[in-house]
């Protein structure tokens, strides 16, 4: 499933729909489970105990100390030009596939990486749904990339390194659970390269950086990664 996020609102713009430069595309499993409870406003005509519709009579505007103007009125079942509307907040459970527009980028990210982590044997995950300049150490002397909001394009034979990441626990073995990048981009934890989706240290480390290295002579895009440990 491709989940299209509006860059301006960080809300879902659609599922499996064409994206534009104003969108971020998140790839997730088709069976991703995401639901939440929202409150919807329902307007209904007020009825009396016998189910008859009520109307306003003797309407008098009242100005409160705040300057707000409200109405006071009596109620009648006799037809009048002013039926009484009641607003009620109703709790409703919604799913991503049915109401994608009510879900935020953060909710999508949490659900996606929760699923990825649960499908692995790892306890923790280092992940980024879309790598951009906010995640990178732009002062790295070897930095060679075009960046922007949700954009990381490595220049030919270029590299980019994230800011220091403090881990939840020390680890010596890191597993690559997801890597969405153009062919020719290698991934490292510190200076240890992932080989067959694993990066192994001789001693546990408690913090790290993630390095992206373009091994080709053409620009390459990096989008997302997930590393378990």
BALOBA-1460 file (C-alpha; in Angstrom, 3 decimals):
// residues 229
<rec num="1" residu="x" x="0.000" y="0.000" z="0.000"/>
<rec num="2" residu="x" x="1.199" y="3.500" z="-0.812"/>
<rec num="3" residu="x" x="-0.021" y="6.115" z="1.649"/>
<rec num="4" residu="x" x="0.143" y="9.631" z="0.223"/>
<rec num="5" residu="x" x="0.737" y="12.389" z="2.805"/>
<rec num="6" residu="x" x="0.135" y="16.087" z="2.191"/>
<rec num="7" residu="x" x="3.385" y="17.912" z="3.022"/>
<rec num="8" residu="x" x="1.557" y="21.017" z="4.241"/>
<rec num="9" residu="x" x="-0.925" y="19.378" z="6.617"/>
<rec num="10" residu="x" x="0.878" y="16.089" z="7.456"/>
<rec num="11" residu="x" x="-2.480" y="14.376" z="6.883"/>
<rec num="12" residu="x" x="-3.272" y="11.457" z="4.584"/>
<rec num="13" residu="x" x="-4.239" y="12.705" z="1.119"/>
<rec num="14" residu="x" x="-5.143" y="9.279" z="-0.216"/>
<rec num="15" residu="x" x="-4.267" y="5.588" z="-0.527"/>
<rec num="16" residu="x" x="-2.670" y="4.210" z="-3.697"/>
<rec num="17" residu="x" x="-3.307" y="7.457" z="-5.583"/>
<rec num="18" residu="x" x="-0.973" y="9.481" z="-7.850"/>
<rec num="19" residu="x" x="1.389" y="11.698" z="-5.828"/>
<rec num="20" residu="x" x="2.632" y="15.212" z="-6.605"/>
<rec num="21" residu="x" x="5.738" y="17.117" z="-5.429"/>
<rec num="22" residu="x" x="3.553" y="18.390" z="-2.572"/>
<rec num="23" residu="x" x="3.140" y="14.858" z="-1.245"/>
<rec num="24" residu="x" x="5.194" y="12.352" z="0.716"/>
<rec num="25" residu="x" x="4.663" y="8.710" z="-0.232"/>
<rec num="26" residu="x" x="4.885" y="6.112" z="2.538"/>
<rec num="27" residu="x" x="5.072" y="2.446" z="1.595"/>
<rec num="28" residu="x" x="3.362" y="0.071" z="4.013"/>
<rec num="29" residu="x" x="2.070" y="-3.471" z="4.013"/>
<rec num="30" residu="x" x="-1.396" y="-3.872" z="2.491"/>
<rec num="31" residu="x" x="-2.650" y="-5.420" z="5.721"/>
<rec num="32" residu="x" x="-1.450" y="-2.572" z="7.957"/>
<rec num="33" residu="x" x="-3.824" y="-2.283" z="10.910"/>
<rec num="34" residu="x" x="-4.645" y="1.255" z="11.968"/>
<rec num="35" residu="x" x="-7.814" y="2.503" z="13.615"/>
<rec num="36" residu="x" x="-8.809" y="5.137" z="16.138"/>
<rec num="37" residu="x" x="-11.831" y="6.683" z="17.779"/>
<rec num="38" residu="x" x="-12.895" y="10.146" z="16.681"/>
<rec num="39" residu="x" x="-15.713" y="12.445" z="17.734"/>
<rec num="40" residu="x" x="-18.200" y="13.521" z="15.113"/>
<rec num="41" residu="x" x="-20.760" y="16.282" z="15.484"/>
<rec num="42" residu="x" x="-24.310" y="15.262" z="14.746"/>
<rec num="43" residu="x" x="-27.135" y="17.788" z="14.401"/>
<rec num="44" residu="x" x="-30.639" y="16.594" z="15.141"/>
<rec num="45" residu="x" x="-33.955" y="18.314" z="15.609"/>
<rec num="46" residu="x" x="-34.961" y="18.409" z="19.266"/>
<rec num="47" residu="x" x="-38.018" y="16.327" z="20.114"/>
<rec num="48" residu="x" x="-40.196" y="16.246" z="23.175"/>
<rec num="49" residu="x" x="-40.797" y="13.099" z="25.243"/>
<rec num="50" residu="x" x="-43.541" y="12.043" z="22.847"/>
<rec num="51" residu="x" x="-41.314" y="12.389" z="19.812"/>
<rec num="52" residu="x" x="-42.832" y="15.630" z="18.518"/>
<rec num="53" residu="x" x="-40.561" y="18.237" z="16.982"/>
<rec num="54" residu="x" x="-39.930" y="21.341" z="19.079"/>
<rec num="55" residu="x" x="-39.790" y="24.947" z="17.894"/>
<rec num="56" residu="x" x="-38.580" y="28.247" z="19.373"/>
<rec num="57" residu="x" x="-40.996" y="30.919" z="20.518"/>
<rec num="58" residu="x" x="-40.536" y="34.201" z="22.390"/>
<rec num="59" residu="x" x="-36.939" y="34.486" z="21.232"/>
<rec num="60" residu="x" x="-34.941" y="37.099" z="23.164"/>
<rec num="61" residu="x" x="-31.276" y="37.929" z="22.420"/>
<rec num="62" residu="x" x="-29.088" y="38.246" z="25.537"/>
<rec num="63" residu="x" x="-25.635" y="39.848" z="25.588"/>
<rec num="64" residu="x" x="-23.170" y="38.171" z="27.939"/>
<rec num="65" residu="x" x="-20.358" y="40.002" z="29.790"/>
<rec num="66" residu="x" x="-17.943" y="38.624" z="27.203"/>
<rec num="67" residu="x" x="-19.880" y="40.387" z="24.468"/>
<rec num="68" residu="x" x="-21.227" y="37.128" z="23.059"/>
<rec num="69" residu="x" x="-24.889" y="37.231" z="22.055"/>
<rec num="70" residu="x" x="-27.024" y="34.189" z="22.775"/>
<rec num="71" residu="x" x="-30.726" y="33.446" z="22.483"/>
<rec num="72" residu="x" x="-33.194" y="32.615" z="25.209"/>
<rec num="73" residu="x" x="-36.489" y="31.141" z="24.136"/>
<rec num="74" residu="x" x="-39.397" y="28.941" z="25.070"/>
<rec num="75" residu="x" x="-40.246" y="25.675" z="23.394"/>
<rec num="76" residu="x" x="-43.430" y="24.622" z="21.673"/>
<rec num="77" residu="x" x="-44.639" y="21.753" z="19.566"/>
<rec num="78" residu="x" x="-46.668" y="24.137" z="17.426"/>
<rec num="79" residu="x" x="-44.962" y="24.627" z="14.031"/>
<rec num="80" residu="x" x="-42.831" y="27.756" z="13.957"/>
<rec num="81" residu="x" x="-40.161" y="29.165" z="11.639"/>
<rec num="82" residu="x" x="-37.411" y="28.264" z="14.100"/>
<rec num="83" residu="x" x="-36.925" y="24.517" z="14.695"/>
<rec num="84" residu="x" x="-34.497" y="23.691" z="17.490"/>
<rec num="85" residu="x" x="-31.294" y="21.943" z="16.444"/>
<rec num="86" residu="x" x="-29.192" y="20.004" z="18.950"/>
<rec num="87" residu="x" x="-25.521" y="19.223" z="18.471"/>
<rec num="88" residu="x" x="-24.191" y="15.991" z="19.889"/>
<rec num="89" residu="x" x="-20.652" y="14.620" z="19.885"/>
<rec num="90" residu="x" x="-20.708" y="10.964" z="18.912"/>
<rec num="91" residu="x" x="-17.700" y="8.634" z="19.293"/>
<rec num="92" residu="x" x="-16.970" y="6.705" z="16.125"/>
<rec num="93" residu="x" x="-14.323" y="4.078" z="15.379"/>
<rec num="94" residu="x" x="-12.658" y="4.581" z="11.988"/>
<rec num="95" residu="x" x="-10.118" y="2.532" z="10.014"/>
<rec num="96" residu="x" x="-7.344" y="3.735" z="7.729"/>
<rec num="97" residu="x" x="-8.799" y="2.030" z="4.661"/>
<rec num="98" residu="x" x="-12.225" y="3.610" z="5.218"/>
<rec num="99" residu="x" x="-11.337" y="7.139" z="6.423"/>
<rec num="100" residu="x" x="-7.679" y="7.768" z="5.517"/>
<rec num="101" residu="x" x="-8.038" y="11.563" z="5.696"/>
<rec num="102" residu="x" x="-8.448" y="11.582" z="9.500"/>
<rec num="103" residu="x" x="-5.028" y="10.008" z="10.128"/>
<rec num="104" residu="x" x="-1.824" y="11.984" z="10.636"/>
<rec num="105" residu="x" x="1.740" y="11.329" z="9.520"/>
<rec num="106" residu="x" x="2.746" y="10.482" z="13.102"/>
<rec num="107" residu="x" x="-0.015" y="7.876" z="13.399"/>
<rec num="108" residu="x" x="1.004" y="6.278" z="10.101"/>
<rec num="109" residu="x" x="4.670" y="6.178" z="11.116"/>
<rec num="110" residu="x" x="3.930" y="4.639" z="14.524"/>
<rec num="111" residu="x" x="1.669" y="1.973" z="13.026"/>
<rec num="112" residu="x" x="4.071" y="1.070" z="10.233"/>
<rec num="113" residu="x" x="7.131" y="0.654" z="12.421"/>
<rec num="114" residu="x" x="5.155" y="-1.089" z="15.156"/>
<rec num="115" residu="x" x="4.224" y="-3.730" z="12.571"/>
<rec num="116" residu="x" x="7.797" y="-3.954" z="11.266"/>
<rec num="117" residu="x" x="9.249" y="-4.339" z="14.754"/>
<rec num="118" residu="x" x="6.683" y="-6.937" z="15.835"/>
<rec num="119" residu="x" x="7.473" y="-8.995" z="12.730"/>
<rec num="120" residu="x" x="11.164" y="-9.068" z="13.698"/>
<rec num="121" residu="x" x="13.056" y="-10.562" z="16.628"/>
<rec num="122" residu="x" x="14.258" y="-7.140" z="17.783"/>
<rec num="123" residu="x" x="13.195" y="-5.084" z="20.789"/>
<rec num="124" residu="x" x="13.916" y="-1.623" z="19.414"/>
<rec num="125" residu="x" x="13.967" y="0.146" z="16.080"/>
<rec num="126" residu="x" x="15.800" y="3.130" z="14.629"/>
<rec num="127" residu="x" x="13.678" y="4.335" z="11.747"/>
<rec num="128" residu="x" x="12.773" y="7.272" z="9.584"/>
<rec num="129" residu="x" x="9.818" y="7.338" z="7.244"/>
<rec num="130" residu="x" x="11.381" y="10.024" z="5.050"/>
<rec num="131" residu="x" x="14.963" y="11.098" z="5.528"/>
<rec num="132" residu="x" x="15.595" y="14.822" z="5.124"/>
<rec num="133" residu="x" x="17.830" y="17.708" z="6.193"/>
<rec num="134" residu="x" x="16.318" y="17.793" z="9.687"/>
<rec num="135" residu="x" x="17.808" y="14.356" z="10.374"/>
<rec num="136" residu="x" x="21.254" y="14.963" z="8.890"/>
<rec num="137" residu="x" x="24.544" y="16.349" z="10.119"/>
<rec num="138" residu="x" x="24.940" y="19.061" z="7.497"/>
<rec num="139" residu="x" x="28.314" y="20.041" z="8.992"/>
<rec num="140" residu="x" x="29.842" y="16.674" z="8.055"/>
<rec num="141" residu="x" x="32.873" y="17.569" z="5.875"/>
<rec num="142" residu="x" x="32.028" y="14.698" z="3.508"/>
<rec num="143" residu="x" x="28.364" y="15.674" z="3.172"/>
<rec num="144" residu="x" x="27.434" y="15.645" z="-0.509"/>
<rec num="145" residu="x" x="23.683" y="15.716" z="-1.077"/>
<rec num="146" residu="x" x="20.702" y="17.809" z="-2.055"/>
<rec num="147" residu="x" x="18.245" y="18.105" z="0.813"/>
<rec num="148" residu="x" x="14.871" y="19.608" z="1.643"/>
<rec num="149" residu="x" x="11.690" y="18.741" z="3.495"/>
<rec num="150" residu="x" x="11.283" y="14.990" z="2.982"/>
<rec num="151" residu="x" x="14.114" y="14.959" z="0.415"/>
<rec num="152" residu="x" x="17.556" y="13.354" z="0.446"/>
<rec num="153" residu="x" x="19.294" y="13.079" z="-2.913"/>
<rec num="154" residu="x" x="22.878" y="11.863" z="-2.717"/>
<rec num="155" residu="x" x="25.146" y="13.433" z="-5.322"/>
<rec num="156" residu="x" x="27.299" y="11.144" z="-7.502"/>
<rec num="157" residu="x" x="29.605" y="9.203" z="-5.151"/>
<rec num="158" residu="x" x="28.246" y="11.403" z="-2.354"/>
<rec num="159" residu="x" x="27.238" y="10.621" z="1.196"/>
<rec num="160" residu="x" x="25.112" y="11.907" z="4.055"/>
<rec num="161" residu="x" x="25.238" y="11.096" z="7.767"/>
<rec num="162" residu="x" x="22.495" y="11.481" z="10.364"/>
<rec num="163" residu="x" x="22.855" y="13.383" z="13.592"/>
<rec num="164" residu="x" x="23.879" y="11.288" z="16.615"/>
<rec num="165" residu="x" x="21.127" y="8.881" z="17.641"/>
<rec num="166" residu="x" x="20.878" y="7.767" z="21.279"/>
<rec num="167" residu="x" x="19.711" y="4.162" z="21.424"/>
<rec num="168" residu="x" x="17.171" y="2.710" z="23.849"/>
<rec num="169" residu="x" x="19.717" y="0.053" z="24.832"/>
<rec num="170" residu="x" x="23.303" y="-0.920" z="23.945"/>
<rec num="171" residu="x" x="23.633" y="-3.323" z="21.028"/>
<rec num="172" residu="x" x="26.316" y="-5.008" z="18.956"/>
<rec num="173" residu="x" x="24.056" y="-6.473" z="16.250"/>
<rec num="174" residu="x" x="21.830" y="-4.363" z="14.008"/>
<rec num="175" residu="x" x="19.349" y="-5.816" z="11.510"/>
<rec num="176" residu="x" x="18.172" y="-3.963" z="8.430"/>
<rec num="177" residu="x" x="14.388" y="-4.302" z="8.440"/>
<rec num="178" residu="x" x="13.604" y="-1.841" z="5.657"/>
<rec num="179" residu="x" x="15.578" y="0.323" z="3.243"/>
<rec num="180" residu="x" x="13.821" y="2.383" z="0.577"/>
<rec num="181" residu="x" x="16.469" y="3.913" z="-1.666"/>
<rec num="182" residu="x" x="17.576" y="3.861" z="-5.285"/>
<rec num="183" residu="x" x="19.893" y="1.012" z="-6.322"/>
<rec num="184" residu="x" x="23.537" y="1.760" z="-5.616"/>
<rec num="185" residu="x" x="23.090" y="3.261" z="-2.138"/>
<rec num="186" residu="x" x="24.828" y="1.505" z="0.754"/>
<rec num="187" residu="x" x="23.820" y="1.831" z="4.404"/>
<rec num="188" residu="x" x="26.104" y="1.952" z="7.425"/>
<rec num="189" residu="x" x="25.788" y="2.111" z="11.223"/>
<rec num="190" residu="x" x="28.711" y="4.366" z="12.106"/>
<rec num="191" residu="x" x="31.317" y="2.956" z="9.702"/>
<rec num="192" residu="x" x="30.038" y="-0.627" z="9.754"/>
<rec num="193" residu="x" x="28.375" y="-1.569" z="6.470"/>
<rec num="194" residu="x" x="25.253" y="-3.704" z="6.326"/>
<rec num="195" residu="x" x="26.134" y="-7.047" z="4.768"/>
<rec num="196" residu="x" x="23.261" y="-9.442" z="4.144"/>
<rec num="197" residu="x" x="21.086" y="-7.022" z="6.152"/>
<rec num="198" residu="x" x="23.315" y="-7.168" z="9.250"/>
<rec num="199" residu="x" x="25.858" y="-4.801" z="10.804"/>
<rec num="200" residu="x" x="27.942" y="-6.309" z="13.614"/>
<rec num="201" residu="x" x="30.184" y="-4.597" z="16.189"/>
<rec num="202" residu="x" x="32.789" y="-6.294" z="18.367"/>
<rec num="203" residu="x" x="31.447" y="-4.436" z="21.420"/>
<rec num="204" residu="x" x="27.963" y="-3.064" z="22.175"/>
<rec num="205" residu="x" x="27.400" y="0.606" z="21.367"/>
<rec num="206" residu="x" x="24.782" y="2.876" z="22.935"/>
<rec num="207" residu="x" x="24.627" y="5.612" z="20.296"/>
<rec num="208" residu="x" x="25.252" y="5.750" z="16.585"/>
<rec num="209" residu="x" x="24.910" y="7.584" z="13.310"/>
<rec num="210" residu="x" x="23.456" y="6.208" z="10.088"/>
<rec num="211" residu="x" x="25.422" y="6.808" z="6.907"/>
<rec num="212" residu="x" x="24.103" y="6.685" z="3.341"/>
<rec num="213" residu="x" x="26.732" y="6.212" z="0.633"/>
<rec num="214" residu="x" x="26.145" y="6.573" z="-3.101"/>
<rec num="215" residu="x" x="28.429" y="4.098" z="-4.897"/>
<rec num="216" residu="x" x="27.465" y="5.282" z="-8.382"/>
<rec num="217" residu="x" x="28.246" y="8.266" z="-10.592"/>
<rec num="218" residu="x" x="24.584" y="9.317" z="-10.752"/>
<rec num="219" residu="x" x="22.370" y="11.094" z="-8.176"/>
<rec num="220" residu="x" x="20.406" y="8.674" z="-5.984"/>
<rec num="221" residu="x" x="17.380" y="9.173" z="-3.731"/>
<rec num="222" residu="x" x="17.061" y="7.919" z="-0.152"/>
<rec num="223" residu="x" x="13.561" y="7.754" z="1.298"/>
<rec num="224" residu="x" x="13.152" y="5.550" z="4.387"/>
<rec num="225" residu="x" x="14.909" y="2.999" z="6.573"/>
<rec num="226" residu="x" x="14.260" y="0.856" z="9.603"/>
<rec num="227" residu="x" x="16.993" y="-0.800" z="11.660"/>
<rec num="228" residu="x" x="16.223" y="-3.223" z="14.486"/>
<rec num="229" residu="x" x="18.471" y="-4.004" z="17.438"/>
